[in-house]
Amino acid sequence: MVFFCLFCVGQYSSWLGHHQDILQNCVHLCINALSNPELIQSASIALKELTMENRTYMSKYLNEIFPIIKVN
């Protein structure tokens, strides 16, 4: 189920840029999924798509993303 949610987040990343209240929840979903070995690939792709489509808004989440990248 989470895999499908991550797929949808990636596919709707452009739309999510216009709905920042939902974008925040999607970013946190991706960040939490990065700690699960079964979801890390899907979460990484979704996070990449979100970042590419919403660079300005994603800068708010860098402090949450960078520590995870260092660990993994």
ChimeraX attribute file (.defattr): number of C-alpha atoms within 10 A of each C-alpha:
attribute: neighborCount
match mode: 1-to-1
recipient: residues
	/A:1	6
	/A:2	13
	/A:3	15
	/A:4	10
	/A:5	16
	/A:6	24
	/A:7	16
	/A:8	13
	/A:9	25
	/A:10	24
	/A:11	14
	/A:12	15
	/A:13	23
	/A:14	16
	/A:15	14
	/A:16	19
	/A:17	20
	/A:18	12
	/A:19	11
	/A:20	14
	/A:21	10
	/A:22	11
	/A:23	20
	/A:24	16
	/A:25	11
	/A:26	22
	/A:27	22
	/A:28	15
	/A:29	18
	/A:30	26
	/A:31	21
	/A:32	14
	/A:33	20
	/A:34	21
	/A:35	14
	/A:36	11
	/A:37	8
	/A:38	11
	/A:39	16
	/A:40	18
	/A:41	15
	/A:42	21
	/A:43	27
	/A:44	17
	/A:45	16
	/A:46	26
	/A:47	24
	/A:48	15
	/A:49	18
	/A:50	26
	/A:51	20
	/A:52	13
	/A:53	17
	/A:54	19
	/A:55	12
	/A:56	10
	/A:57	15
	/A:58	19
	/A:59	11
	/A:60	11
	/A:61	14
	/A:62	9
	/A:63	9
	/A:64	12
	/A:65	18
	/A:66	10
	/A:67	10
	/A:68	13
	/A:69	10
	/A:70	7
	/A:71	7
	/A:72	8
